[in-house]
Every structure is written in C-alpha cells, then in structure tokens.
Amino acid sequence: MRFRIDSKGPVTIGFAGLATATGAVALAVGCAASSDSGGGSGGSIGNSNGGMSTSSGGTSSSTNGGTPSTSGGTTSSNGGATQGGTTQGGATQGAGGASVSGATGSSGATGQGGAASGNGGAQPGGGASSSGGAATGGASVGGATASGGDSAAAGAAGASCVLPTAAQACSGAVPKKAHLVDFATYATDGTWGKSSSGDLTGGTSKFQGSGVTALTLATMGTAPTTLHVTGTITKSSYAGFVLWFGPCVNAASITNEASIATGDPIVTTPTTGLSVSVGGSLGGTRLKIQAQTTEDYPVDTANTKGACLYTACTTKYSECAGPTDTLTTIPATPTATALPWASFVSGKPVAATTGNGLLGLQFQFECVADTDCTLDVQFGGIDFST
C-alpha cells in the first residue's frame, strides 16, 4: 500500500495489488504416564500429562499489483488486476494492469503423535496415545508462493500399556495367627513380618497427590512399638501408604498353626474383620482404609496379582478399586478400632469383601479442611478380628 500527500490539493490514495498467504498450524499431543514399581500401589486420585508441542507454518505475501493507467482518467485497482480509467473528452482509454495470481502453497508434513500410553502409577492412570494432525499449506491470493506449515513436533513417549486378557491367581494362603502386622518387626526399608515366626510378611509403598511431600513413617517406642506417621497435605489433596502382603491371603479365616505344639490339631476360625490400633491427630484429614482385594485390583502381570480386567489404561483405577472404610475421628492415643468386613464398601467391580484374596491394606489421608492439613498419627498392631 502507498500513500502520496499533496499539500496543495486533495489527498490521493493509490492501492497496489495486495496478496497474503496463510500457512497452516499443526498440533500434536503426546501423553506420558508414570509406572508403579514394587509390590504395592496406592493413591486413588491422580493425572498424568504428556507434553504438548505446536508449530506454525510460514506466511508469505507479495504485492504484485497491476500497472496503473497513465492516460486519461483516474486509475483504480481491484485485487491483483488494475483497470485503466476512461479519459474524458475522447482521450484514449488507459491500458489495464496485468493480473498476477500466486501459486498454491505447499502442504506441511504430517505431525507425529506421542507414543502409546504408559502404565499408571499408584492410582493415577497412564496417558493415552494421541496423533498429530497433518499440516496443510494455504494457497496464496495474488501473491508469491506460500510455504506450507511445518510438521507438528511429536509428543513425549510413554511406557507401553497392554490391556490384560487374563486374571492373576491368588495363592490363597490362610494366615497362621490373628496378628496381621506387628510394627516391632518394621524395618527402615519398609519391610515387615517374620516368616520364621509364622507372621504374614510384606512391605510398604508411599503415594501422594501432585505437589505434596511424601509422609514420614518411622517406628517409635517399645512394647508396643507403633508406626508414627506425620506430614502436611495441601488442601483438597491426599497422601498415604500401602502395607502390601508378600503372599495373597484368604483372610476370611485364620488358623492357630503358629501357636500350637507339633502334633496338636489345627483349628480354623472365621474372621469378622480387622482391628486397627490407631490414635493421634488427623489434623483436618479423613482416613480411608482400603482392603486391596484380588477381585478389585487391576491385573498386574509384573507382580503376578490382580484379577480386575480393566478396559482402558487411563481408567484402570476407576474401573478397579478396593472396598473402603472411612474414619473421620480417632482417639488421642492408639486404641483398637473395630473395622468389620461389612464396613468396607464401594469396591469395583466387587463392592464388598469377606477377607478372601487379600493383597494389602491402603491408608489414605485426604485433606478436607479449609486450609492445609498437618497430621500426626500412630498405628499400633493390626489384627484379624474373630
């Protein structure tokens, strides 16, 4: 566009041909996910976001307008072609300007999407795969050739996620004593139990929401030894830990095998639930205790456990969830609290439990106060009730 200003006369504005070209923008989103490790997993809330990248195609333009008429009347331009004006008084008609059309822009290369989603970590699901869109170059109008959009950058690759086709079996061992966890055997690496004494054995896994520091777990005292749990949880977030079992157990009943002399008869007694010694300050949290059962645990072939056949990697922890009991208050000092099997509810796909196929116990603190929550809780022994 050109402007000419005559200080003595009216302002005359001439328009040369104007062309624009628009490149395309391609977008690809990849999703990466976290993966859980060890024997246990926990955390019922969480997300995993893959990286997103965009790139924009180049834009080019030219201003090849027509040549205005130099004879006769005023010349006008329209798009790329210029038409000469007609002279008054019989003068010769001005020559029209040449029309120039821009060539079609080249198409951008197709963007590549992120790789397949990964296995979800504790409870958060892995991200699904996404495909990048193809970039299309825009055609130029009256201008020079337009370049097509660049290809979209590929998303970050996630770990592979394969949908399960078969459930994992539970060994079905029957506990040999009523005492489930004795924290006197709790080691600094989180393992617990002595198989030589007939104890159930296992380990510990921690989990927490985004931006929340993992809880601190440490034993304290003797006779009894308690597990001291402390930490601060952001408002509306969560943190917790799982006491996972080495073997899968059928805890609907227990035997007296660990406490009898050789040759004495083994007696099997049905269980009615759990007895958890707990006390301290919840600090504005509520405590959810979840029974991790084989039926409701997502199939985990690496750790050979779980029978819940989820249909999507991103929803496995909403399709598969163990039955749960909730405590909103606890005593100031560790006191035995009865948790009948009937109080464990809302499992998926199986709502309730009798104690059979038990894989572990999950303890999740959820901050429901108006501010951040600071908890200081002690757990004593955990036993099967009969």
N, C-alpha and C positions, 0 to 999 in steps of 0.2 A: 504494500500500500504506500502511495507517495502523496505528500501534501505540498502545494505551492501557494504562497500567500503574496498577493499584490497589494501593497499598502495604499494604492490609489484607487483601487477598484474593488469589486466584489471578490469574495474568496471562491476559488475554483478547485474542486477536489476531483482528481482522476483516479480511477481504480484499475490497477493492473490485475491480470488473472491470478487467482489465489487457489492454491492446492494444499490439501492436507492428507496425511496418511496415518492411519492408526494401526499400530501393531497390536498383537493380542497378548493377553496375560494368561499364563498357565499356572495352576495351583495344584500342589500335591501334598497330601497329609500322610505321614507315616506314623505309626504308633509303636512305641516301645513299651515293654512291660517288664515288671520285675519278676523274679522267680524265687520261690521259697526253697530253703535248704534245711537239712537236718530232719529229725524225726517228727517234729510237730510244727503246726502252723496256727496262726490265730489272727484276730482282727476282723471285725465284720463290716468295717467301713473303709473305703479307700479308692483311689483312682490312679490311673497311670496314663500319662500323656506322652504321646510321641512328638517328635519335632515337626515343625511346620516350616516350609520354605516357599517363597514365591519369587518369580522373576518376571520382569516386564519386557515385552518386545520393543524394539526401537521404533521411533516415529520419524519419518522424513517428510519434507514438504518442499514444493518449489513454486515459484511464482511466474510461470511462463504465461504471461497474458498475451493477448493479441496486440498487433501494432495499430495504434490509433490513426484515423484519417487526418491528413494534413491539409485537405482542401475542403472548403465548404463549411457546413455546419459542425456542430459540436459532436465529437466522437463519444460513444458510450461503450462500456464493456460489460459483458454478461458471461460470467464463468470464465472458461478458457478462451472463447472466441470473441473477437472485437468487431463490432459492426460500424462501418463508417456512416457518418451522418449525411444527410442530403443538403446540398448548398441551395441557398435561396437566390432567386434571380437567374435561374438557368445554368448555374455552375455545375461542373462535373461532379458526380457522386463519388465520395471518398471510398477508397478500397477497404474492404473489410479485413480485420485482423485474422491471422491464422489460428486455427483451433489446435490445441495440444492436449492430448489425453495421456495421463500417467499409466504406466504398466501395472499389472496386478501384482500385489505384494506376495512374497514367498511365504509358504506355510512354515511355522515353527516346528521344531522336532517335538515328538511326544514325550511328556514328562513321565518319569518312572516313579511309581508309588513305593511306599515303605514295604519292608518285608513282612512276613506273616507275624501274627501276634505271639507274645511270649506267655509263658505260664504265669498266672497270678501269684503274687507273693502271699503272705499270710492270708488276709481275706481279700485284699483288693484284686480285681480281675485284670488280666493282661489286656493290652490293647489289640483291637482288631486291625487287620491289614487295610490299606487304602490305596487306590490307584490314582496316579496323577492324570490330569486332563490334558488332551492334545492342544497345542497352541496353534491358532490359525492366524495367518498374516492378513491384515486388512488391505483391500485394494485402494490404490491412490486415486484421487479425483483431480484431474487436470495437472498433476504434479509428476515428479520423478518417481521411479520405482520405490515402493515401500518395503522395508525389511520385515520379515515375519517375526513373531515373538520368540524369545529364547525358550528352550525347554525348561520345565519346572524341575527344581532340584529334588532328588529322591529323598523320602523320609528316612528317619533313622531305623535301622534294622532291629527287630525284636527277636527274642528267642522263639524257637519253634513251639507251636502248640498243636497237639494232636488230640482230637476228641476220643474219649475212651470207648471201647467196644465191649469190655468185659469187666465185671466187678472183681475186686481183690477179696480173697477169703480171709476170714478171721480164724486164728488158731484155736480160739475158744477155751483157753486155759482157765481153770477155776481157781480164784485166789485161795491161798492156803491159810489165811488168817484174816481177822476183821480189820486189822490196822493196815490202811492203804498207804499213807505216806508218813514217815517219821522223820522230821527235819533234823534230828540228831545225825542222820546219815547224809544230809545235804552237803555236797561238795562245792568248792568255789567255781567249778566249771558247770554247775547246774545239774549234775547227775545226782541221783538219789536211790536209796534202797540197797539191801544186801541180799543177793540171791541165796547165799550160803545160810542165811537165817530164815529163808522162806518168804522174804519180802518180795513184793512187787517192785520192779526196778524201772527206771526211766530217766528222763532228762527235762530240761527247761528251754523254752523259746520265748523271747520277748517280742512284742509288737506295739506300735503306736501310730497315731494319726500324723499327718503331714505337719512338720514344724514342731512336733512335740518330742521332748527328750525322753529316752527310754527310762523306765522306772528302775530304781535301785533296789536290788534284792540281796539281803545278807542275813545270815543266821545270828541269833543273839540268845544269850542265856543258856542255862543247862537245867535239865530235869523240871520242866520240859524245855527243849530247845524250840524256839519259834523262828519263823521266816519273817523278817522285818521288811516291809515294802513301803518305800517313800518316793515322792515325786510331785511335780507340778504339771497339771494338764490344762491346756488352753481351753477357754470357754467353748462349749459345744463340740469339743474333740474327745479323744479317748486314748487309753494306753492300757496295757495288760501283759499277761504272760500265760503260757500253757505248760502244765505238767503233763508231758506225754509219757505213755507207757511203752516199755520195751516190747512186751507181747500184747496182743489183743486179748482181752479177758471177757469171759462170760460171768459178770458180777451179779447176776440175778440170784446167785447163791455162793456161799463160801464153805470151805471145809475146815476142820480142826487139825489138818495134817501137820502143820508146823509146830503144834503144841502137844502132840501126843507121843508116847513112847512107841518104839518099834513093836509091832505086833498088835497094838491096840486098834480097835475098829475106827475107820474113818467115818465121821459124821458130816453130812451135808445139811446146811441150814439156809433157808431162803433169806435174801436181803430185802429190806423195805426202802432203802435209800442211802443217803450219806449223812454223816455227822461231821461238820466242819467247825473246828475251834477257831474263832475269829474275833478280833476286837481292835479298838483304837479309834481313829478319826477318819471318816470318809472325806472330810474337807469339801463338801459340796458335790461329791460324786455319788453315783449309784453303782452298786457292784452287781454285775451279771456273771453268774456261774453257769457255764455251758457244759453239758455232757457230750463229748465228742464220740459219737457212735458210728459204727461201721456203715450202717444203713444210710446215714445222713452226711457222711464225709465224702467229698469229691474224690473220685478214683485217683490215686497217686501210685503209679506203677513203679516209680523210682524207689519209694519207701514201702512198696507192697502193702498198701492199705487203702480202705475206702471202697464203697460199693455204689455210691451215687453217680449215675451215668448222666452228667450234665450235657446239654446240647450245644452250648457255646462257651468258648473260653472266657469271654467277657462277663458271663453271668453265672459262672460255676458256684460262686459263693452266695448268690441269691437263690439259686436252684437247690443248693445243698447247704443246710445249716442245722446244727445240733440243737436238741431241745434245751431250754434255758430256764433257770430260776433267777429271780432278782431280789436283792437286798437293798433297801433304802436307808436302813439304820442298822448299826451294830453296837454291841456293848463296848464300854470303855476299855475293858481288858479282855483278853482271849477267853471266850466262853463257847462251849459246844452248842452249835446251832443245827437243828434237825432240818434236813432237806429231803423230804420223801421223793421217791421216783415220780409220784403223781404231780409234784410241783414243777417238774421240768416239762415245759410245754413249747408249742410253736416250732417244732422241728420241721425240716423239709428234706425229703418228701415224706418222712415218717414223723408224725407230730410228737409222739411220746417215747419213753424208754422204760425198760424194766431192769436195765443194767447190763443186759447182754450185748456183746460186741463192743465193749467199751475200749476206746483208744486213748483217752486222756481227759483232763479237765481244764477248761479255759476260764481264766479270771479276768474280766474286762471292767475297768473303771471308766465311767462316762461322766464328763463334767456337765452337770445340768444347772449349775448356779449362774448368776448374772455376771460373775467375774471368773477369773482363772481359779482352778481348784488345786489346793495343796493337801495331799493325803498322807497319812501316817498310820499304817495298818499292820497288825501282826497276825500271822496264822500259826496256830498250834497244830496238833495232829489232825489228820483227815482219816476217817474210819468208815467202813460199811456198817450201816445200821441193820439190826436183825430183830 
